[in-house]
Amino acid sequence: MYGTAGGAADGWRMTKMAAFHAGRDSGPRETQPNIMGMGGLAAWHAINDLPRPPLPNTTATLLSSNTNTHHPSPSIHPPRLAATTASTATMEHSQGAHRAPPAHVDTDQLAHEMTERFRQVLSTRRMNELTLRSGQSRPSSPAPRDFGTPQPPPVQNAPPSYSSLHNIPLVPQAPQDARSLRFKNMLTSLSNMPVRWENPGLLDEALSAIPLEQIYNEAEEESQILQAEAESLGKKAAWGYQDCVIRSLMRWFRNSFFTWVNNPACSRCFSPTIGAGYVAPLPDEQARGANQVELYKCSVEHCGAYERYPRYNDAFVLLQTRRGRCGEWANCFTMLCRAVGSRVRWVWNAEDHVWTEVYSVHRKRWIHVDVCEGAWDKPRLYTEGWNKKLSYCIAFSADGAMDVTRRYIRDPSKYSLERNRAPEAVLLHIMDEIRALRRSNMSKQDKFRLEGEDMREDRELRGYVISSIAQQVSQINADDIANGRASTPRPDPDTSKALEGRTSGNAQWIRARGEGGRGTPGQQQDPNNQHPR
């Protein structure tokens, strides 16, 4: 018989050894928890639904002695023969049915606690492995086959990947560099122009300046003519009634309301003047929206008077002055179109020109309108008519902004300039940002409607690119290719609509801007030109 102190210690050590060997034999070591005592071993096998391995006589005796040591009983310790008999009974019982746990051990609670500890150990180990793996500086995770089989060295000058051979859609990116940020600030500032035209007082003042009876009578007459032509031909009318209203308004504005200014005449002797540069605006001029003032000197020597020409950009002031160049013309005319109830856009071009777009409910698309030229739905006027190269054409409205360059450049190889003010992904982000700003207070129904219009317009702009490519392919002659001759381009019927040069402004000013059409050299905008827009 073991003693109370030394025997209990030796029994505890041998119990741990027996538990260790039993756990090693029943499964992988890494899946076995650190179980202390035979009661824990029984609980672990109960969890995994495995039979307990048979215990030797000494182990059972030690367990019995250990149990009696920790839980003393008033009875006298049994003799060694009784322990041997008990161990034999234990072996027989372990090979058959499971032995019932002692009354003082809560196996369910013990199993639950050890299961939770096991889960915590696995979770901690998994998190440690992930942390260690993420902390290692590796360019990318190797493929599964890289772990087992050696790979050949990378091939130099390998062909591009499959994804690089396709036009992956651009993902909008926020501007980061200084040049892109300046471009963003400029476009955001330009987007405020159409918002100013939503002033009810300004629109009421504009309506009082328009001869509404004349405008609507002409529109009604033209609309009836178009409707009669459509009925006789069995098709839809070319333009709706509201479109005819804008066409009539454009004719009145151009012929009767606004005046074109090249060099303002001398206010003293009414003689021609000569440009003398720019001067700072006076407080009164600045208060009325003039950011710059052009200075002119009378051409008559004995007069020598100077004439100031403030460049106003306030539509309310332009209703009183009623003069200017394309900047003032487009500003005032677009506001008048808004006053008669049309949805409008103010189109900014980076090559120093602006014009108008009006939404046609009848045609369900935006229509190009240039009041300076009296042009209606002629988007190819600037490239194929003026022989001018363009880079950016951005349309601003009270509902947002849209890059409409593809509408006005049908042949990028001939008429497109480099777009280097910002990456294309950054420009997409700027357009989305302006749209979100303008539509932030709209209802969900209005936002949904505008998003549908944006998708239709984007499909329209893509169609222009596809049509241009198809037109170029159709002009290829197989005989010319076989004989090594240059292909003779076939005439494009749509190009004949835009074969006229610029008509607004004097010849010298048009020639300086390179907008005289195909009959004049295609020179670009002079940065020192004293008469922009």
Sequence and secondary structure as in RCSB ss.txt:
>XXXX:A:sequence
MYGTAGGAADGWRMTKMAAFHAGRDSGPRETQPNIMGMGGLAAWHAINDLPRPPLPNTTATLLSSNTNTHHPSPS
IHPPRLAATTASTATMEHSQGAHRAPPAHVDTDQLAHEMTERFRQVLSTRRMNELTLRSGQSRPSSPAPRDFGTP
QPPPVQNAPPSYSSLHNIPLVPQAPQDARSLRFKNMLTSLSNMPVRWENPGLLDEALSAIPLEQIYNEAEEESQI
LQAEAESLGKKAAWGYQDCVIRSLMRWFRNSFFTWVNNPACSRCFSPTIGAGYVAPLPDEQARGANQVELYKCSV
EHCGAYERYPRYNDAFVLLQTRRGRCGEWANCFTMLCRAVGSRVRWVWNAEDHVWTEVYSVHRKRWIHVDVCEGA
WDKPRLYTEGWNKKLSYCIAFSADGAMDVTRRYIRDPSKYSLERNRAPEAVLLHIMDEIRALRRSNMSKQDKFRL
EGEDMREDRELRGYVISSIAQQVSQINADDIANGRASTPRPDPDTSKALEGRTSGNAQWIRARGEGGRGTPGQQQ
DPNNQHPR
>XXXX:A:secstr
   SSHHHHHHHHHHHHHHHHHHHHHS GGGS    SHHHHHHHHHHHT       HHHHHHHHHHHHHHS  SS
    HHHHHHHHHHHHHHHHSS     TT  HHHHHHHHHHHHHHHHHHHHHHHHHHHHHS  SS   GGGTTS 
     TT    TGGGS          SHHHHHHHHHHHHHTTHHHHTT HHHHHHHHHHS HHHHHHHHHHHHHH
HHHHHHHHTS  SS HHHHHHHHHHHHIIIII EE SS   TTT   EEEEEEE   HHHHHTTEEEEEEEEESS
TTT  EEEEEEE  HHHHHHH EESHHHHHHHHHHHHHHTT  EEEEEETTTEEEEEEEETTTTEEEEEETTTTE
ES TTIIIIIT   BS EEEEETTEEEE HHHH S HHHHB    SS HHHHHHHHHHHHHHHTTTS HHHHHHH
HHHHHHHHHHHHHHHHHHHHHHHHT  HHHHHHT        TTGGGG     SS HHHHHHHT S TTS     
 TT S   
